[in-house]
Amino acid sequence: MKKEIGILILLAVLCAVTSVINPRFLSEANLGNTANLIGLYGIFSIGIGLVIITGGIDLSVGSMIALNGMLLVLALVEWHWPWPLAVLFALAVPMALGWAHGFLITRFNMQPFIVTLCGLLLYRGIARFIASDTTTGFGDAEGFKTLQSLANGKLAGLPMPFVLLIVIAAVMWGVLHRSIYGRYLYAVGRNEEATRFSGVNTRRVVASSYVLAGLLTGISGILFAFYTNSVSPSTHGNFYELYGIAAAVLGGCSLRGGEGSILGILIGTALLLVLQNLVNLLGIPSSLNFAVMGAVVLVGVLADQIFQKRFEKRSAR
């Protein structure tokens, strides 16, 4: 809990400093847009966080979002599927891909880094191929305006992606922190071999974390597609996996596995998006966004290493 409190204080200080530097930060339009982005990025960041807690990694999220968005456009615009069926399809595909990741990792002992890196390249290539490398959009959304309004609408004045993030975070908090399955996720991340000897099916636990990550990526993919209203297969979702990893690490998820919380991931996502918002408000070139993100991840990992060494020293005493 100490990590969450520390990052929450840092977020509060950053918000205060940003509002002083540029009062536009507190404008209704800017806060609404920031909340919308936090929702969009936060949903798949929770999925990445679950995978990291098991000691894994998922580098394919951005490409999966591009492929997912492309398939959604095809299903709705070209194949004219009913939008509930198209949504189920857009959720089933990333879940199946997540299962494939888990299968390769657990059954063939392949490294998560390699499996998901191959996924990053494969899914991006498939998306570009089926779209003939051209940008496609939803047009006038004829036949699925309800879905469009749900994805881009508001509830009680809050953007729908942010509302969905709160609901999903509440559910995943219960799963991770109040269920036996959540304990298994932590146990596998801390010591997979010991967990397996204690009678837990660690293969199933690890594989299921990638399926859950795929489901949450699918939800984000649908929201992102309607947020941009078009999908460019070569750029849509680029580097999104890095945002998710950065948010999880900032929120207290250790890349060694076995540590992390839903609340921490939410705060990490908010901190990352507020930092990006600060860069925009200060007029700093947007090309530096990734430099800022890289620096933040580096500082987060370095802090994790320092805290871990101090903890080990105290335990040795």
SULBELJO-V977047 format. One record per residue. N is the residue number from 1. RES is the residue in one small letter. PHI is phi in degrees with one decimal (NA if undefined). Layout:
n = [N/N]
res = [RES/RES]
phi = [PHI/PHI]
This chain:
n = [1/2/3/4/5/6/7/8/9/10/11/12/13/14/15/16/17/18/19/20/21/22/23/24/25/26/27/28/29/30/31/32/33/34/35/36/37/38/39/40/41/42/43/44/45/46/47/48/49/50/51/52/53/54/55/56/57/58/59/60/61/62/63/64/65/66/67/68/69/70/71/72/73/74/75/76/77/78/79/80/81/82/83/84/85/86/87/88/89/90/91/92/93/94/95/96/97/98/99/100/101/102/103/104/105/106/107/108/109/110/111/112/113/114/115/116/117/118/119/120/121/122/123/124/125/126/127/128/129/130/131/132/133/134/135/136/137/138/139/140/141/142/143/144/145/146/147/148/149/150/151/152/153/154/155/156/157/158/159/160/161/162/163/164/165/166/167/168/169/170/171/172/173/174/175/176/177/178/179/180/181/182/183/184/185/186/187/188/189/190/191/192/193/194/195/196/197/198/199/200/201/202/203/204/205/206/207/208/209/210/211/212/213/214/215/216/217/218/219/220/221/222/223/224/225/226/227/228/229/230/231/232/233/234/235/236/237/238/239/240/241/242/243/244/245/246/247/248/249/250/251/252/253/254/255/256/257/258/259/260/261/262/263/264/265/266/267/268/269/270/271/272/273/274/275/276/277/278/279/280/281/282/283/284/285/286/287/288/289/290/291/292/293/294/295/296/297/298/299/300/301/302/303/304/305/306/307/308/309/310/311/312/313/314/315/316/317]
res = [m/k/k/e/i/g/i/l/i/l/l/a/v/l/c/a/v/t/s/v/i/n/p/r/f/l/s/e/a/n/l/g/n/t/a/n/l/i/g/l/y/g/i/f/s/i/g/i/g/l/v/i/i/t/g/g/i/d/l/s/v/g/s/m/i/a/l/n/g/m/l/l/v/l/a/l/v/e/w/h/w/p/w/p/l/a/v/l/f/a/l/a/v/p/m/a/l/g/w/a/h/g/f/l/i/t/r/f/n/m/q/p/f/i/v/t/l/c/g/l/l/l/y/r/g/i/a/r/f/i/a/s/d/t/t/t/g/f/g/d/a/e/g/f/k/t/l/q/s/l/a/n/g/k/l/a/g/l/p/m/p/f/v/l/l/i/v/i/a/a/v/m/w/g/v/l/h/r/s/i/y/g/r/y/l/y/a/v/g/r/n/e/e/a/t/r/f/s/g/v/n/t/r/r/v/v/a/s/s/y/v/l/a/g/l/l/t/g/i/s/g/i/l/f/a/f/y/t/n/s/v/s/p/s/t/h/g/n/f/y/e/l/y/g/i/a/a/a/v/l/g/g/c/s/l/r/g/g/e/g/s/i/l/g/i/l/i/g/t/a/l/l/l/v/l/q/n/l/v/n/l/l/g/i/p/s/s/l/n/f/a/v/m/g/a/v/v/l/v/g/v/l/a/d/q/i/f/q/k/r/f/e/k/r/s/a/r]
phi = [NA/-61.6/-63.6/-63.0/-64.5/-62.2/-71.7/-67.6/-62.9/-61.1/-63.2/-63.0/-64.8/-62.8/-63.3/-64.6/-63.9/-63.1/-67.1/-72.7/-64.9/-141.8/-58.7/-62.3/-59.4/-91.2/-67.9/-60.4/-65.2/-69.2/-64.4/-64.6/-66.4/-65.1/-62.1/-62.1/-67.7/-60.4/-63.8/-61.4/-81.5/-67.8/-63.5/-75.2/-65.5/-62.1/-61.7/-62.9/-60.6/-60.6/-65.1/-64.6/-61.0/-79.5/92.8/-103.2/-156.3/-135.2/-97.6/-96.3/-57.8/-60.4/-68.5/-66.1/-65.3/-64.4/-63.9/-62.1/-63.8/-65.0/-66.5/-65.1/-61.4/-61.1/-63.1/-85.2/-91.6/-95.6/-89.2/56.7/-74.0/-59.8/-62.2/-62.1/-68.1/-63.6/-65.0/-60.0/-62.1/-69.4/-91.9/-69.2/-62.3/-65.2/-65.9/-64.9/-67.0/-63.5/-61.6/-61.8/-59.9/-62.5/-63.9/-64.4/-72.9/-87.6/-88.9/-114.2/53.9/-80.2/-71.4/-54.7/-60.1/-69.1/-59.9/-77.1/-66.1/-62.7/-63.0/-55.4/-74.0/-66.2/-68.8/-65.5/-65.3/-65.0/-60.4/-68.6/-69.9/-70.1/-99.3/54.0/59.1/-120.1/-77.9/-127.1/-136.9/-91.8/62.5/-89.9/57.7/-64.7/96.9/-142.0/-63.5/-62.2/-64.3/-62.6/-68.5/-66.9/-74.1/-106.4/-81.5/-132.0/-134.1/56.6/83.0/-103.1/-58.9/-58.7/-58.3/-68.7/-62.3/-61.9/-60.7/-61.9/-63.9/-63.9/-62.8/-64.2/-65.3/-70.0/-61.8/-63.2/-65.0/-79.5/-105.9/-131.4/-131.2/-63.5/-58.6/-61.3/-62.8/-64.6/-59.7/-63.7/-62.4/-61.8/-66.9/-76.5/-159.7/-64.4/-65.9/-63.8/-65.1/-65.9/-69.6/-86.5/100.6/-91.0/-78.1/-66.2/-60.9/-66.7/-64.0/-64.0/-61.4/-65.7/-65.5/-73.7/-66.6/-61.7/-61.8/-64.1/-61.6/-67.6/-65.5/-62.6/-62.7/-61.6/-61.1/-64.5/-65.1/-64.9/-61.0/-78.4/-65.6/-85.6/65.1/-160.2/-129.2/-102.2/-60.3/-84.6/-125.9/-61.4/81.7/-57.6/67.0/-63.0/-60.8/-69.0/-62.0/-64.6/-63.9/-61.6/-62.8/-65.9/-65.6/-61.5/-81.4/107.7/-75.3/-86.2/-68.2/-81.5/94.3/83.9/-137.3/138.9/-150.6/-65.0/-59.7/-62.1/-63.9/-62.0/-66.5/-62.3/-62.7/-61.4/-62.3/-63.8/-72.6/-67.1/-60.1/-64.1/-64.0/-62.2/-59.7/-68.3/-67.2/-82.9/76.5/-72.9/-51.3/-62.6/-64.4/-86.6/-55.6/-69.5/-64.4/-63.4/-61.9/-61.4/-64.1/-64.8/-62.3/-60.2/-64.1/-62.7/-66.7/-62.8/-63.2/-62.6/-63.9/-64.9/-64.3/-65.5/-63.9/-65.0/-63.7/-64.9/-65.0/-65.1/-67.3/-66.5/-72.4]
